[in-house]
Amino acid sequence: MAMSQTETELLERIEIGPEDAAAGARASVIWLHGLGADGHDFEPIPPMLGLPKVRFVLPHAQVRPVTINGGYVMRAWYDILKLDFTGVRESEDDIRRSQAQIEALIQAERARGIPSEKIALVGFSQGGAMALHVGLRHPERLAGVAVLSAYLLMGESVASDRSEANAQTSMLFCHGRNDPVVPVWLGKAAHDQVAALDPARPIAWHDYAMEHAVCPEELGVIARWLHGVLG
C-alpha cells in the first residue's frame, strides 16, 4: 500500500503488513533505503522474513541535489559533499531534517498502537547511517537498530547527543568485506565506537564476501535478529 506525503504530512512510503494494532500488527519495522533508491528497493524483502504480524514501513527520502553526483537531484537522506571520509563530509542540516522525518514516522506508528519498544529501525547505506543516527538519539526505547553497509554520522557529538533510553537497545551491523562505496573498516569503526560508548548494549557484527549489497546469508541473520528483538 503506497502512501503520499500530501495525504499524511509524512514522508511518502510503502507499507506491508497489518494496518495497525487493531488489525493484528504487534510490531513495526521502519526500513530506510540508500542513496538514489526509494522504498521500492527493499519491497520484496518483508515477505521473505517470516514476520506476518509485523508491519513494514518503507519510506522514500525526499529529493535533493547531491554534490558528489554533480548536483544531480535524487532521493537522498542528506547531501554528501565529497567522496573521501575526512572532515565535514555530509550536510548536518539535511541529517537533522531527515532525523525529524524519521522520528515522525516512529510517532505515527506509536499513534497506531505500536509501543516504541516494538519498533525497529533497519537501513542500508545512507539509510543505515540514518537508522543508527536516529536509534542512538531517540528518547524512547526502541526494539533494535540494524545498520547495513553503513557508517556513523556526526560521531563527534554522539556521546553528548545519545539517549539513555536506548543505551541497551540491540544493534546489528552487517557489511560487505569488498564494499567499494562504504569501506568495511568504516562500518566496523562505527560498530566499535557504539560498543565502547555503551558496553552493556547487545551488539553484533557480521561481514560477508560481497560488495555494496545485501546477500541471502545476511537476510537470514536479519530475519533471526528481528524475530529476537520483536519477541
N, CA, C and O of each residue as an XYZ file, in Angstrom:
924
protein
N       0.850     -1.174      0.000
C       0.000      0.000      0.000
C       0.893      1.233      0.000
O       1.722      1.401      0.895
N       0.728      2.099     -1.005
C       1.540      3.302     -1.099
C       0.823      4.473     -0.454
O      -0.390      4.625     -0.599
N       1.574      5.296      0.254
C       1.021      6.484      0.907
C       1.712      7.705      0.316
O       2.908      7.659      0.028
N       0.969      8.803      0.132
C       1.572     10.025     -0.382
C       1.819     11.012      0.744
O       1.131     11.000      1.766
N       2.805     11.860      0.543
C       3.144     12.848      1.568
C       2.012     13.845      1.757
O       1.789     14.319      2.871
N       1.287     14.173      0.677
C       0.213     15.150      0.777
C      -0.896     14.665      1.687
O      -1.427     15.443      2.480
N      -1.257     13.396      1.591
C      -2.360     12.851      2.372
C      -2.027     12.772      3.853
O      -2.926     12.886      4.686
N      -0.777     12.583      4.201
C      -0.436     12.227      5.570
C       0.468     13.233      6.273
O       0.608     13.175      7.495
N       1.088     14.159      5.532
C       2.092     15.079      6.058
C       3.305     14.327      6.592
O       4.077     14.870      7.383
N       3.471     13.098      6.168
C       4.655     12.308      6.474
C       5.358     12.012      5.156
O       4.828     12.301      4.083
N       6.542     11.440      5.242
C       7.228     11.018      4.024
C       6.363     10.037      3.241
O       5.655      9.216      3.825
N       6.425     10.127      1.928
C       5.801      9.102      1.094
C       6.413      7.758      1.464
O       7.595      7.684      1.802
N       5.621      6.701      1.403
C       6.109      5.410      1.880
C       5.257      4.271      1.342
O       4.144      4.463      0.851
N       5.823      3.086      1.456
C       5.117      1.832      1.172
C       4.909      1.137      2.499
O       5.793      1.158      3.356
N       3.760      0.524      2.680
C       3.510     -0.245      3.892
C       3.125     -1.665      3.525
O       2.321     -1.889      2.619
N       3.701     -2.615      4.232
C       3.439     -4.036      4.005
C       3.086     -4.655      5.348
O       3.836     -4.524      6.315
N       1.937     -5.334      5.407
C       1.543     -5.981      6.653
C       0.283     -5.367      7.233
O      -0.338     -4.514      6.598
N      -0.106     -5.791      8.437
C      -1.348     -5.306      9.052
C      -1.342     -3.786      9.201
O      -0.305     -3.175      9.456
N      -2.523     -3.191      9.035
C      -2.620     -1.730      9.020
C      -2.284     -1.095     10.363
O      -1.619     -0.061     10.414
N      -2.741     -1.711     11.449
C      -2.466     -1.155     12.776
C      -2.649     -2.256     13.816
O      -2.892     -3.413     13.472
N      -2.530     -1.886     15.092
C      -2.645     -2.880     16.163
C      -4.016     -3.549     16.155
O      -4.128     -4.743     16.431
N      -5.052     -2.786     15.843
C      -6.406     -3.347     15.805
C      -6.534     -4.415     14.715
O      -7.344     -5.333     14.838
N      -5.740     -4.295     13.654
C      -5.776     -5.268     12.557
C      -4.793     -6.416     12.771
O      -4.644     -7.271     11.899
N      -4.127     -6.442     13.912
C      -3.245     -7.565     14.226
C      -1.768     -7.252     14.226
O      -0.960     -8.139     14.503
N      -1.376     -6.000     13.921
C       0.050     -5.661     13.956
C       0.515     -5.608     15.405
O      -0.100     -4.942     16.238
N       1.602     -6.313     15.701
C       2.149     -6.291     17.064
C       3.486     -5.570     17.133
O       4.017     -5.327     18.216
N       4.030     -5.228     15.958
C       5.329     -4.550     15.896
C       5.469     -3.894     14.525
O       4.723     -4.192     13.592
N       6.442     -2.998     14.430
C       6.705     -2.304     13.162
C       8.204     -2.272     12.894
O       9.018     -2.213     13.816
N       8.545     -2.311     11.622
C       9.930     -2.136     11.170
C       9.934     -0.992     10.168
O       9.230     -1.045      9.159
N      10.716      0.033     10.438
C      10.901      1.143      9.504
C      12.229      0.903      8.799
O      13.287      0.916      9.428
N      12.168      0.682      7.483
C      13.332      0.253      6.708
C      13.718      1.360      5.740
O      12.915      1.741      4.889
N      14.923      1.879      5.855
C      15.379      3.060      5.124
C      16.326      2.681      3.987
O      17.313      1.975      4.195
N      16.013      3.155      2.794
C      16.791      2.821      1.589
C      18.076      3.633      1.500
O      18.334      4.517      2.317
N      18.867      3.313      0.493
C      20.132      4.002      0.266
C      20.020      5.148     -0.724
O      18.939      5.437     -1.236
N      21.141      5.795     -0.988
C      21.215      6.962     -1.869
C      20.722      6.623     -3.276
O      21.136      5.629     -3.872
N      19.828      7.472     -3.793
C      19.348      7.320     -5.159
C      18.300      6.249     -5.354
O      17.790      6.078     -6.461
N      17.969      5.525     -4.301
C      16.924      4.495     -4.395
C      15.628      5.061     -3.820
O      15.491      6.274     -3.667
N      14.679      4.184     -3.503
C      13.471      4.588     -2.789
C      12.950      3.381     -2.036
O      13.603      2.338     -2.016
N      11.781      3.504     -1.413
C      11.248      2.410     -0.605
C      11.029      1.122     -1.377
O      11.021      0.038     -0.792
N      10.848      1.234     -2.694
C      10.628      0.026     -3.511
C      11.865     -0.874     -3.528
O      11.760     -2.066     -3.817
N      13.030     -0.312     -3.221
C      14.281     -1.066     -3.307
C      14.237     -2.317     -2.434
O      14.764     -3.360     -2.818
N      13.608     -2.217     -1.257
C      13.550     -3.363     -0.346
C      12.139     -3.938     -0.226
O      11.865     -4.723      0.682
N      11.259     -3.558     -1.124
C       9.873     -4.039     -1.080
C       9.760     -5.559     -1.158
O       8.858     -6.111     -0.527
N      10.625     -6.279     -1.896
C      10.495     -7.746     -1.941
C      10.920     -8.449     -0.649
O      10.627     -9.632     -0.476
N      11.608     -7.743      0.265
C      12.232     -8.399      1.410
C      11.254     -8.797      2.525
O      11.328     -9.934      2.991
N      10.341     -7.924      2.977
C       9.496     -8.282      4.129
C       8.793     -9.633      4.033
O       8.772    -10.358      5.028
N       8.210    -10.016      2.881
C       7.557    -11.330      2.839
C       8.514    -12.511      3.031
O       8.078    -13.620      3.336
N       9.812    -12.272      2.852
C      10.800    -13.333      2.978
C      11.238    -13.560      4.424
O      11.925    -14.540      4.713
N      10.847    -12.663      5.336
C      11.410    -12.679      6.684
C      10.579    -13.444      7.706
O      11.022    -13.644      8.837
N       9.374    -13.877      7.319
C       8.564    -14.706      8.217
C       8.046    -13.978      9.436
O       8.071    -14.516     10.543
N       7.572    -12.743      9.238
C       7.051    -11.934     10.344
C       5.650    -11.437      9.984
O       5.474    -10.250      9.705
N       4.655    -12.320      9.985
C       3.322    -11.962      9.469
C       2.581    -10.919     10.285
O       1.704    -10.249      9.741
N       2.887    -10.753     11.550
C       2.170     -9.774     12.384
C       2.949     -8.479     12.564
O       2.680     -7.693     13.472
N       3.920     -8.276     11.680
C       4.761     -7.079     11.737
C       4.469     -6.220     10.507
O       4.428     -6.719      9.382
N       4.270     -4.933     10.736
C       4.099     -4.006      9.622
C       5.449     -3.415      9.247
O       6.198     -2.953     10.108
N       5.753     -3.433      7.950
C       6.979     -2.835      7.433
C       6.634     -1.497      6.778
O       5.737     -1.415      5.939
N       7.346     -0.479      7.166
C       7.171      0.862      6.613
C       8.439      1.202      5.837
O       9.527      1.261      6.410
N       8.294      1.426      4.535
C       9.434      1.677      3.650
C       9.296      3.084      3.065
O       8.710      3.254      1.995
N       9.827      4.088      3.754
C       9.656      5.465      3.277
C      10.577      5.791      2.108
O      11.604      5.147      1.896
N      10.171      6.818      1.354
C      11.008      7.379      0.296
C      11.619      8.674      0.828
O      10.888      9.576      1.235
N      12.935      8.777      0.830
C      13.584     10.039      1.194
C      13.165     11.132      0.224
O      12.778     10.850     -0.910
N      13.242     12.373      0.671
C      12.951     13.485     -0.225
C      14.030     13.600     -1.296
O      15.134     13.075     -1.148
N      13.688     14.297     -2.375
C      14.674     14.509     -3.444
C      15.469     15.772     -3.128
O      14.927     16.762     -2.637
N      16.765     15.712     -3.423
C      17.644     16.869     -3.178
C      18.873     16.740     -4.082
O      19.211     15.629     -4.493
N      19.538     17.832     -4.396
C      20.788     17.742     -5.160
C      21.870     17.061     -4.314
O      21.963     17.284     -3.107
N      22.674     16.236     -4.962
C      23.755     15.531     -4.267
C      25.084     15.962     -4.893
O      25.351     15.708     -6.067
N      25.900     16.616     -4.082
C      27.119     17.252     -4.575
C      28.057     16.268     -5.260
O      28.578     16.557     -6.337
N      28.279     15.105     -4.645
C      29.248     14.160     -5.232
C      28.755     13.580     -6.554
O      29.538     12.996     -7.303
N      27.470     13.735     -6.845
C      26.929     13.286     -8.128
C      26.672     14.466     -9.056
O      25.738     14.449     -9.857
N      27.513     15.491     -8.937
C      27.414     16.636     -9.831
C      26.180     17.493     -9.605
O      25.746     18.210    -10.507
N      25.610     17.426     -8.406
C      24.409     18.201     -8.112
C      23.134     17.595     -8.663
O      22.075     18.223     -8.630
N      23.235     16.372     -9.169
C      22.050     15.703     -9.720
C      21.017     15.505     -8.609
O      21.361     15.118     -7.492
N      19.760     15.771     -8.925
C      18.682     15.668     -7.935
C      18.194     14.225     -7.864
O      17.819     13.631     -8.875
N      18.206     13.676     -6.659
C      17.777     12.284     -6.461
C      17.266     12.128     -5.037
O      17.407     13.035     -4.216
N      16.681     10.993     -4.752
C      16.257     10.728     -3.376
C      17.502     10.487     -2.523
O      18.345      9.650     -2.846
N      17.591     11.228     -1.447
C      18.757     11.126     -0.561
C      18.347     11.602      0.818
O      17.556     12.535      0.958
N      18.891     10.952      1.834
C      18.608     11.373      3.201
C      19.432     12.610      3.566
O      19.062     13.362      4.468
N      20.553     12.820      2.861
C      21.376     14.000      3.096
C      22.338     14.161      1.929
O      22.665     13.205      1.225
N      22.781     15.403      1.746
C      23.783     15.675      0.715
C      25.145     15.158      1.179
O      25.492     15.259      2.356
N      25.903     14.608      0.246
C      27.287     14.199      0.503
C      28.186     15.165     -0.259
O      28.098     15.282     -1.481
N      29.045     15.848      0.475
C      29.798     16.967     -0.079
C      31.085     16.552     -0.777
O      31.557     17.257     -1.669
N      31.667     15.399     -0.377
C      32.906     14.949     -1.011
C      33.020     13.441     -0.861
O      32.348     12.832     -0.028
N      33.884     12.847     -1.683
C      33.982     11.392     -1.729
C      34.774     10.807     -0.571
O      34.438      9.728     -0.084
N      35.818     11.494     -0.119
C      36.638     10.884      0.927
C      35.963     11.051      2.294
O      35.089     11.897      2.476
N      36.392     10.226      3.236
C      35.745     10.146      4.547
C      36.519     10.933      5.603
O      36.788     10.428      6.693
N      36.875     12.185      5.265
C      37.593     13.034      6.217
C      36.849     14.354      6.363
O      36.166     14.796      5.440
N      36.988     14.981      7.532
C      36.390     16.288      7.755
C      34.877     16.271      7.659
O      34.246     15.227      7.825
N      34.298     17.433      7.391
C      32.840     17.541      7.250
C      32.463     17.044      5.863
O      32.791     17.679      4.860
N      31.789     15.933      5.807
C      31.500     15.264      4.542
C      30.021     15.311      4.188
O      29.665     15.282      3.010
N      29.149     15.384      5.204
C      27.703     15.344      4.985
C      27.049     16.635      5.486
O      27.560     17.286      6.398
N      25.934     16.991      4.889
C      25.190     18.167      5.318
C      24.473     17.872      6.641
O      23.546     17.063      6.677
N      24.899     18.525      7.721
C      24.266     18.294      9.018
C      22.826     18.792      9.027
O      21.979     18.210      9.705
N      22.531     19.863      8.283
C      21.142     20.334      8.204
C      20.249     19.264      7.600
O      19.147     19.018      8.090
N      20.727     18.623      6.530
C      19.952     17.542      5.903
C      19.767     16.372      6.873
O      18.681     15.801      6.974
N      20.836     16.028      7.579
C      20.758     14.913      8.529
C      19.702     15.191      9.585
O      18.886     14.323      9.897
N      19.712     16.389     10.133
C      18.752     16.724     11.192
C      17.328     16.786     10.644
O      16.384     16.404     11.335
N      17.166     17.262      9.413
C      15.840     17.297      8.797
C      15.316     15.875      8.586
O      14.158     15.585      8.886
N      16.166     15.000      8.073
C      15.747     13.608      7.866
C      15.500     12.913      9.202
O      14.592     12.091      9.319
N      16.311     13.245     10.210
C      16.082     12.691     11.549
C      14.672     13.028     12.025
O      13.968     12.160     12.540
N      14.256     14.279     11.857
C      12.917     14.687     12.280
C      11.844     13.939     11.497
O      10.806     13.586     12.056
N      12.082     13.694     10.214
C      11.099     12.976      9.394
C      10.981     11.513      9.828
O       9.886     10.951      9.844
N      12.111     10.907     10.179
C      12.076      9.514     10.645
C      11.430      9.440     12.028
O      10.666      8.516     12.307
N      11.732     10.401     12.884
C      11.075     10.465     14.197
C       9.560     10.580     14.018
O       8.798      9.982     14.779
N       9.124     11.344     13.018
C       7.689     11.487     12.766
C       7.066     10.152     12.359
O       5.929      9.859     12.727
N       7.805      9.347     11.601
C       7.304      8.011     11.240
C       7.185      7.117     12.473
O       6.230      6.351     12.599
N       8.155      7.214     13.379
C       8.080      6.442     14.626
C       6.844      6.859     15.414
O       6.116      6.007     15.923
N       6.604      8.156     15.515
C       5.434      8.635     16.260
C       4.133      8.216     15.591
O       3.138      7.961     16.268
N       4.138      8.143     14.267
C       2.945      7.671     13.557
C       2.646      6.213     13.899
O       1.484      5.830     14.040
N       3.693      5.404     14.033
C       3.487      4.008     14.437
C       2.968      3.928     15.873
O       2.110      3.104     16.189
N       3.495      4.789     16.730
C       3.014      4.843     18.119
C       1.529      5.191     18.144
O       0.768      4.615     18.921
N       1.116      6.133     17.296
C      -0.283      6.556     17.254
C      -1.197      5.451     16.733
O      -2.405      5.479     16.966
N      -0.623      4.484     16.030
C      -1.415      3.361     15.501
C      -1.390      2.157     16.437
O      -1.816      1.062     16.070
N      -0.888      2.373     17.643
C      -0.990      1.351     18.670
C       0.224      0.484     18.872
O       0.150     -0.509     19.596
N       1.349      0.825     18.254
C       2.570      0.033     18.404
C       3.458      0.703     19.450
O       3.842      1.856     19.256
N       3.800      0.033     20.549
C       4.706      0.637     21.550
C       6.087      0.880     20.950
O       6.508      0.162     20.044
N       6.786      1.884     21.451
C       8.102      2.199     20.896
C       9.061      1.019     20.994
O       9.896      0.825     20.111
N       8.947      0.225     22.069
C       9.867     -0.907     22.240
C       9.556     -2.068     21.299
O      10.225     -3.100     21.332
N       8.523     -1.888     20.451
C       8.214     -2.867     19.410
C       8.420     -2.276     18.015
O       7.869     -2.774     17.033
N       9.215     -1.214     17.940
C       9.530     -0.579     16.659
C      11.033     -0.717     16.415
O      11.843     -0.279     17.231
N      11.394     -1.325     15.294
C      12.804     -1.484     14.924
C      13.125     -0.601     13.724
O      12.280     -0.375     12.857
N      14.351     -0.108     13.690
C      14.852      0.641     12.545
C      15.866     -0.221     11.804
O      16.758     -0.809     12.416
N      15.726     -0.293     10.488
C      16.687     -1.001      9.636
C      17.039     -0.059      8.498
O      16.156      0.619      7.973
N      18.298      0.003      8.104
C      18.661      0.863      6.990
C      19.876      0.350      6.250
O      20.747     -0.307      6.820
N      19.916      0.668      4.959
C      21.038      0.280      4.096
C      21.770      1.526      3.618
O      21.137      2.480      3.165
N      23.107      1.530      3.716
C      23.953      2.607      3.217
C      23.545      3.927      3.877
O      23.587      4.025      5.104
N      23.151      4.949      3.101
C      22.691      6.197      3.721
C      21.559      5.932      4.717
O      21.513      6.531      5.791
N      20.654      5.033      4.349
C      19.550      4.695      5.248
C      20.034      4.033      6.524
O      19.456      4.236      7.592
N      21.095      3.239      6.420
C      21.680      2.623      7.611
C      22.333      3.651      8.505
O      22.242      3.570      9.730
N      22.996      4.626      7.887
C      23.595      5.703      8.667
C      22.523      6.493      9.405
O      22.721      6.889     10.554
N      21.383      6.726      8.748
C      20.285      7.442      9.397
C      19.623      6.586     10.476
O      19.252      7.108     11.527
N      19.468      5.300     10.241
C      18.891      4.418     11.267
C      19.738      4.454     12.528
O      19.207      4.529     13.637
N      21.062      4.398     12.360
C      21.966      4.453     13.506
C      21.889      5.813     14.186
O      21.832      5.899     15.413
N      21.888      6.865     13.391
C      21.838      8.229     13.933
C      20.578      8.426     14.790
O      20.656      8.930     15.911
N      19.431      8.029     14.260
C      18.169      8.192     14.989
C      18.102      7.241     16.175
O      17.675      7.628     17.263
N      18.523      5.997     15.968
C      18.434      4.998     17.032
C      19.253      5.348     18.254
O      18.866      5.020     19.375
N      20.380      6.010     18.054
C      21.210      6.417     19.189
C      20.596      7.579     19.960
O      20.893      7.768     21.140
N      19.741      8.358     19.299
C      19.236      9.590     19.889
C      17.760      9.554     20.282
O      17.297     10.447     20.991
N      17.019      8.553     19.843
C      15.566      8.541     20.082
C      15.273      8.498     21.588
O      15.885      7.710     22.310
N      14.349      9.333     22.066
C      14.140      9.459     23.517
C      13.371      8.314     24.169
O      13.329      8.230     25.397
N      12.761      7.429     23.374
C      12.071      6.265     23.935
C      12.771      4.988     23.488
O      13.396      4.952     22.428
N      12.666      3.954     24.292
C      13.308      2.678     23.979
C      12.743      2.104     22.690
O      11.526      2.011     22.531
N      13.610      1.722     21.777
C      13.242      1.047     20.541
C      13.559     -0.441     20.649
O      14.299     -0.863     21.538
N      12.996     -1.228     19.741
C      13.252     -2.672     19.759
C      14.678     -2.992     19.334
O      15.319     -3.870     19.912
N      15.176     -2.283     18.327
C      16.513     -2.563     17.828
C      16.822     -1.716     16.610
O      15.938     -1.083     16.033
N      18.101     -1.713     16.224
C      18.573     -0.945     15.069
C      19.519     -1.834     14.268
O      20.487     -2.366     14.813
N      19.238     -1.996     12.966
C      20.113     -2.771     12.075
C      20.770     -1.821     11.085
O      20.096     -1.055     10.398
N      22.090     -1.882     11.024
C      22.908     -0.957     10.238
C      23.594     -1.768      9.142
O      24.532     -2.517      9.416
N      23.131     -1.621      7.906
C      23.607     -2.455      6.801
C      24.482     -1.630      5.865
O      24.015     -0.661      5.268
N      25.742     -2.010      5.737
C      26.679     -1.358      4.815
C      26.698      0.151      5.025
O      26.601      0.919      4.068
N      26.824      0.573      6.285
C      26.705      1.993      6.614
C      27.783      2.415      7.592
O      28.730      1.673      7.849
N      27.631      3.615      8.135
C      28.676      4.201      8.972
C      28.043      5.193      9.941
O      26.846      5.468      9.862
N      28.843      5.724     10.845
C      28.363      6.637     11.882
C      28.426      8.077     11.393
O      29.461      8.540     10.912
N      27.303      8.778     11.524
C      27.236     10.200     11.198
C      27.473     11.038     12.455
O      27.096     10.632     13.554
N      28.087     12.189     12.295
C      28.251     13.156     13.377
C      28.795     12.477     14.633
O      28.288     12.671     15.737
N      29.840     11.678     14.430
C      30.407     10.890     15.524
C      30.952     11.719     16.663
O      31.021     11.247     17.798
N      31.343     12.954     16.375
C      31.917     13.791     17.418
C      30.877     14.234     18.452
O      31.236     14.622     19.563
N      29.588     14.177     18.090
C      28.543     14.627     19.018
C      27.714     13.476     19.591
O      26.807     13.709     20.390
N      28.014     12.248     19.194
C      27.144     11.146     19.598
C      27.173     10.916     21.106
O      26.145     10.566     21.685
N      28.302     11.100     21.751
C      28.384     10.864     23.192
C      27.474     11.818     23.965
O      26.850     11.427     24.951
N      27.403     13.066     23.514
C      26.565     14.042     24.216
C      25.111     13.989     23.770
O      24.213     14.329     24.540
N      24.872     13.563     22.527
C      23.503     13.562     21.983
C      22.730     12.285     22.282
O      21.500     12.282     22.232
N      23.433     11.206     22.590
C      22.755      9.912     22.652
C      21.741      9.858     23.789
O      21.837     10.584     24.779
N      20.763      8.966     23.608
C      19.680      8.813     24.572
C      19.963      7.632     25.495
O      20.284      6.536     25.035
N      19.841      7.865     26.794
C      19.994      6.773     27.754
C      18.918      5.717     27.556
O      19.121      4.549     27.885
N      17.765      6.129     27.015
C      16.654      5.183     26.797
C      17.064      4.054     25.865
O      16.532      2.947     25.958
N      18.006      4.324     24.968
C      18.439      3.306     24.007
C      19.871      2.835     24.220
O      20.496      2.300     23.305
N      20.391      3.036     25.429
C      21.765      2.628     25.724
C      21.942      1.110     25.697
O      23.056      0.619     25.510
N      20.839      0.358     25.884
C      20.927     -1.101     25.862
C      20.075     -1.713     24.751
O      19.761     -2.903     24.781
N      19.708     -0.896     23.783
C      18.936     -1.394     22.641
C      19.834     -2.209     21.715
O      20.949     -1.795     21.397
N      19.348     -3.355     21.292
C      20.119     -4.252     20.429
C      20.449     -3.590     19.091
O      19.608     -2.919     18.492
N      21.689     -3.789     18.633
C      22.109     -3.285     17.330
C      22.819     -4.379     16.544
O      23.608     -5.156     17.081
N      22.509     -4.410     15.261
C      23.100     -5.381     14.337
C      23.816     -4.617     13.235
O      23.216     -3.766     12.578
N      25.102     -4.917     13.027
C      25.893     -4.305     11.960
C      26.267     -5.397     10.949
O      26.815     -6.433     11.326
N      25.969     -5.161      9.672
C      26.346     -6.087      8.598
C      27.036     -5.291      7.493
O      26.654     -4.157      7.205
N      28.058     -5.895      6.875
C      28.832     -5.150      5.881
C      29.517     -6.114      4.911
O      29.840     -7.247      5.269
N      29.730     -5.653      3.692
C      30.481     -6.423      2.714
C      31.975     -6.171      2.850
O      32.410     -5.022      2.925
N      32.746     -7.226      2.883
C      34.196     -7.060      3.030
C      34.828     -6.381      1.822
O      35.905     -5.797      1.935
N      34.164     -6.451      0.654
C      34.709     -5.874     -0.580
C      33.955     -4.621     -1.009
O      33.951     -4.267     -2.188
N      33.323     -3.957     -0.060
C      32.490     -2.787     -0.367
C      33.359     -1.634     -0.891
O      34.224     -1.141     -0.168
N      33.134     -1.193     -2.162
C      33.914     -0.083     -2.696
C      33.287      1.280     -2.415
O      33.906      2.308     -2.691
N      32.074      1.305     -1.875
C      31.338      2.550     -1.645
C      31.513      3.021     -0.208
O      31.909      4.160      0.038
N      31.217      2.143      0.729
C      31.442      2.415      2.153
C      32.426      1.352      2.638
O      32.016      0.220      2.891
N      33.692      1.677      2.773
C      34.698      0.664      3.128
C      34.325     -0.069      4.416
O      33.759      0.513      5.342
N      34.653     -1.350      4.451
C      34.273     -2.174      5.596
C      34.873     -1.640      6.896
O      34.259     -1.766      7.955
N      36.065     -1.046      6.827
C      36.680     -0.518      8.056
C      35.833      0.598      8.662
O      35.839      0.801      9.877
N      35.103      1.323      7.808
C      34.283      2.418      8.302
C      33.062      1.875      9.057
O      32.674      2.410     10.096
N      32.470      0.814      8.525
C      31.364      0.177      9.230
C      31.809     -0.431     10.547
O      31.107     -0.331     11.554
N      32.989     -1.069     10.540
C      33.499     -1.679     11.775
C      33.854     -0.608     12.801
O      33.671     -0.811     14.001
N      34.354      0.516     12.339
C      34.662      1.614     13.259
C      33.393      2.126     13.928
O      33.405      2.457     15.113
N      32.297      2.193     13.173
C      31.020      2.612     13.759
C      30.574      1.617     14.821
O      30.164      2.006     15.914
N      30.655      0.322     14.492
C      30.308     -0.726     15.458
C      31.145     -0.573     16.727
O      30.611     -0.607     17.836
N      32.447     -0.407     16.560
C      33.350     -0.352     17.716
C      33.085      0.884     18.573
O      33.137      0.808     19.801
N      32.801      2.020     17.936
C      32.536      3.242     18.701
C      31.244      3.117     19.497
O      31.179      3.527     20.656
N      30.218      2.550     18.873
C      28.937      2.360     19.569
C      29.092      1.359     20.712
O      28.540      1.562     21.793
N      29.835      0.286     20.478
C      30.057     -0.717     21.530
C      30.805     -0.123     22.710
O      30.495     -0.433     23.860
N      31.791      0.730     22.439
C      32.567      1.342     23.519
C      31.744      2.364     24.288
O      31.941      2.560     25.487
N      30.824      3.008     23.589
C      30.003      4.042     24.207
C      29.074      3.466     25.273
O      28.897      4.049     26.343
N      28.485      2.307     24.963
C      27.532      1.662     25.885
C      27.890      0.179     25.987
O      27.332     -0.634     25.251
N      28.806     -0.186     26.879
C      29.304     -1.565     26.942
C      28.233     -2.607     27.248
O      28.429     -3.783     26.942
N      27.097     -2.210     27.847
C      26.045     -3.181     28.166
C      25.133     -3.463     26.972
O      24.246     -4.312     27.063
N      25.335     -2.772     25.870
C      24.447     -2.932     24.711
C      24.659     -4.292     24.030
O      25.805     -4.676     23.795
N      23.584     -5.033     23.707
C      23.732     -6.214     22.845
C      24.046     -5.739     21.421
O      23.247     -5.024     20.816
N      25.183     -6.126     20.899
C      25.606     -5.624     19.597
C      26.323     -6.735     18.847
O      27.072     -7.509     19.443
N      26.095     -6.816     17.542
C      26.697     -7.896     16.747
C      27.255     -7.323     15.455
O      26.717     -6.367     14.897
N      28.352     -7.928     14.985
C      28.984     -7.563     13.722
C      29.059     -8.787     12.826
O      29.508     -9.849     13.258
N      28.617     -8.646     11.570
C      28.741     -9.719     10.577
C      29.286     -9.106      9.289
O      28.803     -8.064      8.847
N      30.284     -9.744      8.686
C      30.736     -9.279      7.376
C      30.706    -10.440      6.394
O      30.788    -11.606      6.782
N      30.586    -10.102      5.119
C      30.333    -11.091      4.079
C      31.209    -10.814      2.861
O      31.664     -9.689      2.656
N      31.438    -11.843      2.061
C      32.227    -11.708      0.835
C      31.349    -11.112     -0.262
O      30.962    -11.797     -1.208
N      31.044     -9.825     -0.118
C      30.205     -9.120     -1.101
C      30.668     -7.674     -1.190
O      31.524     -7.236     -0.422
N      30.094     -6.938     -2.137
C      30.402     -5.526     -2.288
C      29.331     -4.695     -1.564
O      28.961     -5.032     -0.439
N      28.837     -3.637     -2.171
C      27.842     -2.763     -1.532
C      26.460     -3.325     -1.851
O      25.797     -2.885     -2.790
N      26.040     -4.299     -1.057
C      24.831     -5.046     -1.393
C      24.297     -5.726     -0.135
O      24.816     -5.548      0.967
N      23.239     -6.512     -0.342
C      22.686     -7.378      0.709
C      22.652     -8.782      0.140
O      22.196     -8.982     -0.986
N      23.127     -9.759      0.899
C      23.193    -11.134      0.395
C      22.221    -12.032      1.156
O      21.767    -11.668      2.241
N      21.892    -13.217      0.594
C      20.931    -14.119      1.247
C      21.335    -14.520      2.663
O      20.485    -14.584      3.551
N      22.618    -14.790      2.884
C      23.073    -15.158      4.227
C      22.790    -14.026      5.225
O      22.371    -14.265      6.358
N      23.026    -12.802      4.778
C      22.764    -11.629      5.611
C      21.280    -11.505      5.925
O      20.912    -11.183      7.055
N      20.421    -11.757      4.936
C      18.971    -11.678      5.168
C      18.529    -12.690      6.217
O      17.626    -12.415      7.008
N      19.158    -13.853      6.227
C      18.858    -14.838      7.258
C      19.206    -14.323      8.642
O      18.450    -14.522      9.593
N      20.356    -13.658      8.758
C      20.779    -13.073     10.039
C      19.797    -11.980     10.464
O      19.408    -11.905     11.630
N      19.398    -11.132      9.507
C      18.449    -10.052      9.820
C      17.117    -10.627     10.282
O      16.526    -10.133     11.242
N      16.639    -11.674      9.601
C      15.358    -12.293      9.985
C      15.413    -12.831     11.406
O      14.495    -12.604     12.195
N      16.497    -13.549     11.741
C      16.621    -14.091     13.094
C      16.725    -12.971     14.131
O      16.152    -13.060     15.217
N      17.464    -11.915     13.779
C      17.604    -10.795     14.701
C      16.264    -10.111     14.937
O      15.925     -9.795     16.078
N      15.493     -9.877     13.866
C      14.183     -9.247     14.024
C      13.242    -10.105     14.857
O      12.512     -9.586     15.701
N      13.253    -11.419     14.624
C      12.435    -12.304     15.460
C      12.810    -12.147     16.912
O      11.940    -12.143     17.783
N      14.112    -12.015     17.186
C      14.570    -11.900     18.572
C      14.191    -10.582     19.209
O      13.695    -10.568     20.335
N      14.412     -9.453     18.510
C      14.175     -8.154     19.148
C      12.696     -7.800     19.208
O      12.277     -7.027     20.069
N      11.898     -8.366     18.291
C      10.461     -8.060     18.295
C       9.667     -9.042     19.133
O       8.488     -8.813     19.401
N      10.294    -10.131     19.552
C       9.666    -11.034     20.523
C       8.762    -12.065     19.914
O       8.180    -12.877     20.634
